[in-house]
Amino acid sequence: MNLKNFLSTTLVLFTWLSGLAQLSVATDVSILRNFNKNQKFWAFGQTVQANFHLSKKDAVYTWISYYTSGKFKNNYTAIAKDPFATVPPSVRYTSYSALRYRHLSVGWKRYLLGSFDSEYRWNFYGYAGFGLLLGKASNTYNAVIDTASYRLNSPRLGEGNFKRLTLDLGLGGEFPLGTDIFLYTELRTWRPTTHYPSPYLNKDNYSIPAVGAVNLGIRILLQ
């Protein structure tokens, strides 16, 4: 699924649900940790979210999240294609890399304790959905490597985009601050369900993303 199809489906769902359910909107700030091997980093982000409450306990959510670039580095060795004719036969170098995520998600939210409009107690919920991850990767080297003479095993020099469909899971709790206003915190994770190879990612890019995020924000119930 490409971005155009995902947005079109989300818009149709939004239009259909707006006439059937009560709406709340939310925004939060987020700290994200990327756990992929040799690509660990921290990033900060923001989410804008809409919830369509079909009952006291159940809702359909949709959100879009943006994150800052996460940076990391790895050391590699370039091996000469002809070690007998090339001096030196190998060259060590460092790749300085950055990953940036944008994430769209649509799914089901279920209140396990309380309800979406409860103003007298903590509410606790979980959710599951599917998302579209739009990523951007960039790499620079600390040395100039002649690719005509050496084989590289690092991500490609330069920058490029990649995408994944993801399974999105989370748990959250919220506390009423006043009439129709709630403070919430969430734990989120995304896991890839599809793979689109990218030469700008490390060899284990089949598992990207493997993330965990902590979010803190405000939800407002619209009448």
Rosetta blueprint (number, residue, H / E / L):
1 M L
2 N L
3 L H
4 K H
5 N H
6 F H
7 L H
8 S H
9 T H
10 T H
11 L H
12 V H
13 L H
14 F H
15 T H
16 W H
17 L H
18 S H
19 G L
20 L L
21 A L
22 Q E
23 L E
24 S E
25 V E
26 A E
27 T E
28 D E
29 V E
30 S E
31 I E
32 L E
33 R E
34 N E
35 F L
36 N L
37 K L
38 N L
39 Q L
40 K L
41 F E
42 W E
43 A E
44 F E
45 G E
46 Q E
47 T E
48 V E
49 Q E
50 A E
51 N E
52 F E
53 H E
54 L L
55 S L
56 K L
57 K L
58 D E
59 A E
60 V E
61 Y E
62 T E
63 W E
64 I E
65 S E
66 Y E
67 Y E
68 T L
69 S L
70 G E
71 K E
72 F E
73 K E
74 N E
75 N E
76 Y E
77 T E
78 A E
79 I E
80 A E
81 K L
82 D L
83 P L
84 F L
85 A L
86 T L
87 V L
88 P L
89 P L
90 S E
91 V E
92 R E
93 Y E
94 T E
95 S E
96 Y E
97 S E
98 A E
99 L E
100 R E
101 Y E
102 R E
103 H E
104 L E
105 S E
106 V E
107 G E
108 W E
109 K E
110 R E
111 Y E
112 L E
113 L E
114 G L
115 S L
116 F L
117 D L
118 S L
119 E L
120 Y L
121 R L
122 W L
123 N E
124 F E
125 Y E
126 G E
127 Y E
128 A E
129 G E
130 F E
131 G E
132 L E
133 L E
134 L E
135 G E
136 K E
137 A E
138 S E
139 N E
140 T E
141 Y E
142 N L
143 A L
144 V L
145 I L
146 D L
147 T L
148 A L
149 S L
150 Y E
151 R E
152 L L
153 N L
154 S L
155 P L
156 R L
157 L L
158 G E
159 E E
160 G E
161 N E
162 F E
163 K E
164 R E
165 L E
166 T E
167 L E
168 D E
169 L E
170 G E
171 L E
172 G E
173 G E
174 E E
175 F E
176 P E
177 L E
178 G E
179 T L
180 D L
181 I E
182 F E
183 L E
184 Y E
185 T E
186 E E
187 L E
188 R E
189 T E
190 W E
191 R E
192 P E
193 T L
194 T L
195 H L
196 Y L
197 P L
198 S L
199 P L
200 Y L
201 L L
202 N L
203 K L
204 D L
205 N H
206 Y H
207 S H
208 I L
209 P L
210 A L
211 V E
212 G E
213 A E
214 V E
215 N E
216 L E
217 G E
218 I E
219 R E
220 I E
221 L E
222 L L
223 Q L
